[in-house]
């Protein structure tokens, strides 16, 4: 089974366009498009950068979930006190 293209997978998982991915990692949209369509191999530095971007986004999502959970718990406690 062939591994999914990193650029396409990252864009899908983060809900961003190839143009947005290009802006986030500091490359041209053309480069991203070539990597996504396997016209040129994705450089190792770009693979690492894209993977780090995904990890940062996942951590931010986790952090926001925890904040929302704490906020929700506070609201529940406040409503119980009244």
N, C-alpha and C positions, 0 to 999 in steps of 0.2 A: 504494500500500500504506500502510495506516494505521500510525503509530508506536505501539509498545507503551506502555501506561500506565506512567509512571515509578514510581509507588508499587508497583504489582503487580510490575514488573520488579525493583525493588530488593529487595522482600521475597523474591521467588523466588531471586534471585542470592545474597542473604545468608542465606537459610534462616531468616528470621524472620517473625513474624506482623505484621499491621498494628498490633496493640496494642503490640508491641515497638518497631516503627518510631516510633510516636507517642511512646512514652516516651523514645526516644533523641534525638528532635529537639525534644521539649518542647511537643507539641501534644496535643489530645484525640484519642481513638480515633475519635470521630465525624468530626472534620475529615479524618483520614486516610481513613476510609471514604468520605466524600463525594468526596475527590480521586480515590480509586481507582475509583469508579463514575461519574466524570465528572458528578457532581451539581453541583459547584462547581469552578471552575478552580483548579489548584494555584498559589498565589502564587509569584512569582519567587524571593523569599527562601527559600521552602520547597524549591523545585526545586534551588536552589544548595546548600542544606543537605543535602538527600538525596543529591545527587551527591557532595558532599564526604565524607559518611558512607561511601558506596560506595568512594571512593578510599582512605580511611583503612583500611577493612576489607581492601581488596585489598593495601595495603602491609603490613598486619599479617600477612596470610596469606603474602605473599612473605618477610617477615622470619622467620616461623616455619619456612618451607621451607628457608631458608638455614641457620638454626640446626640443624635436623634433619640437613641434609646435612653440616655441619661435625662434628656429633656422630657421625654415621655414619662419616665419614672418620677421626676420631680412634679410634673403636673398631676399625676395620680396621687402622690403623697399630699400635695396641696389640697386636692379635692377631698381627700379623706379627713384632713384636719378641719375643714369647714363644716 
